[in-house]
């Protein structure tokens, strides 16, 4: 179909409703829409995206033919990407997720669509606000992902130079100190200081409370660990690891009865975590709930096998 024919079909589709009766309108609109959509898809697939994109946009989400609907939306993603029409690309990606949520072709296209949109937004941020705190923050995150620890720390320090009380940055510095290979001999103390600073700036940072709890637990400062894990779980009631950390710390203190409740919450929030089931099985076993302990240990084995994680031994 030529571009002229495609535009003619679109014109008929858009104007049919104004000259026909309701019954005729429905049938003719459907027919005109199918014709226009097929023509636009053919144009898109032969490299004529500028002519096709408007029709693809109007047709997407309005077709009863599922195969044609998928074709139109996939072609829309390709054309919008090629033409750098970012708002239309967003619309097509959302349409594919809505209309074909489990289709492999659709999911593949959606992955690339959101990736391209992310790249575009990052480029716009760098172009229009280079040196701003958000730009430095994004650059630091990218450096962390790539293992460029010194560059990431430099970015975070630059943010703090501009705004010493900018929320989240001391927490990220602590995370960086604990993540980088071959840290200095006092890296845990440095991380602890960064976390304490973060919590003075933002007492609602559940992540900072959680990592503080983990550091305290590793140093066997169990009362401090309990305090931090308790605060983290209060700040974020859906923070499964915080409840797990609290329960495991209470087990270390041999407070088995107290450990049951947070561990029960942990496995409800994260049923696929073998450590949660094992810790709860231990708590049940130590409090005389044999059947519950056996059930949880079976779940621990099951989830460990599913995740290819090493299995623990049965609690005593």
C-alpha positions, -999 to +999 in steps of 0.1 A: +000+000+000+013+034-009+016+064+015-013+080-004-035+049+001-026+047+038-035+084+044-067+079+025-076+050+048-069+070+079-090+099+065-119+075+060-114+061+095-115+095+111-144+109+090-167+079+088-185+087+121-197+120+108-217+107+078-231+073+087-258+060+110-247+045+143-249+009+130-231+018+098-206+039+117-195+009+139-190-014+109-174+012+087-151+025+115-140-010+122-133-017+085-116+016+080-095+012+111-083-023+100-074-010+066-056+019+079-037-002+105-027-028+080-014-001+057+005+017+084+021-015+096+032-023+060+046+012+057+065+009+090+079-025+080+093-011+047+110+019+063+083+045+060+080+053+097+073+091+093+042+083+072+031+054+094+035+066+130+004+088+132-019+060+121-002+034+143-007+057+173-044+062+165-050+025+159-031+011+189-055-002+216-085-001+193-082-033+172-102-065+177-077-085+157-051-095+183-024-104+158-028-070+141-029-052+174+004-068+184+019-060+150+008-023+152+022-019+187+055-035+179+058-014+148+049+016+169+078+009+193+102+006+164+091+037+146+089+058+177+124+048+187+137+055+152+121+089+151+130+096+187+094+104+195+097+097+232+062+104+244+048+080+217+074+054+226+061+056+262+026+051+250+034+021+228+055+004+256+026+008+280+002-006+255+023-037+250+025-042+287-012-038+290-023-059+260+004-086+259+019-089+294+033-124+289+042-123+252+079-128+246+081-105+216+062-078+234+084-081+266+116-080+245+104-048+228+093-032+261+127-039+277+144-020+249+118+008+249+123+015+286+161+012+282+160+038+253+138+061+273+161+058+303+192+065+281+174+095+266+165+109+300+201+105+313+214+123+282+190+151+287+200+154+323+237+155+314+230+180+286+208+204+305+220+202+341+255+190+340+271+194+375+237+194+392+231+172+422+208+148+403+234+146+375+262+138+400+240+113+417+232+095+385+268+094+375+278+080+409+252+052+406+265+043+372+301+043+385+290+020+414+274-005+390+306-005+369+328-010+400+344+024+397+345+029+434+368+059+435+349+078+408+316+071+426+330+083+459+343+115+442+308+122+428+292+116+463+317+139+479+310+166+453+273+164+462+281+168+499+304+197+492+274+214+475+249+204+501+263+187+533+228+176+544+216+162+511+195+131+521+208+096+512+244+104+503+261+094+535+240+062+534+254+056+499+289+063+510+285+037+537+271+012+512+301+019+489+326+014+517+310-020+525+308-031+488+342-022+474+368-049+473+399-047+494+386-020+518+409-003+543+413-018+578+388+005+594+362+004+567+334-008+591+340+021+615+340+045+586+307+030+573+293+032+608+301+069+610+285+076+576+254+058+587+252+078+620+255+110+600+228+099+576+204+091+604+210+126+620+201+141+586+172+117+579+160+096+608+134+079+586+160+061+565+151+025+571+181+013+549+206+031+571+190+016+602+191-019+587+228-017+577+236-003+611+219-033+625+239-057+603+272-040+613+263-043+650+252-079+646+285-088+629+304-071+657+282-091+682+268-060+697+234-076+698+215-049+719+225-023+693+215-046+665+181-052+680+175-015+683+185-008+647+166-037+632+135-028+653+136+008+640+141-003+604+111-026+606+090+001+622+100+026+595+092+002+568+067-026+577+074-044+544+112-046+550+116-084+552+153-084+558+149-060+587+125-085+604+149-114+595+178-095+610+159-088+642+148-124+645+183-138+639+198-114+664+173-125+690+182-161+683+218-152+689+208-138+722+189-171+729+156-151+731+138-178+712+102-168+721+109-132+712+124-143+678+093-161+666+071-130+658+096-111+636+107-143+619+071-152+611+067-117+596+100-122+576+088-154+559+054-139+551+071-109+534+099-130+517+086-166+514+114-175+489+142-167+513+156-200+528+174-182+556+140-169+569+125-204+570+156-219+586+157-193+613+120-197+620+124-235+621+152-230+647+130-207+668+101-231+667+123-261+676+138-242+706+103-233+718+089-268+716+068-264+684+082-296+667+056-299+638+060-262+629+097-265+630+096-295+606+073-276+583+096-246+582+127-267+577+110-285+548+103-251+533+139-241+538+151-271+518+125-264+491+134-228+487+171-235+489+168-260+460+148-236+439+173-209+444+204-232+441+214-220+476+233-242+500+211-261+524+215-257+561+213-287+585+182-295+604+177-273+635+183-291+668 
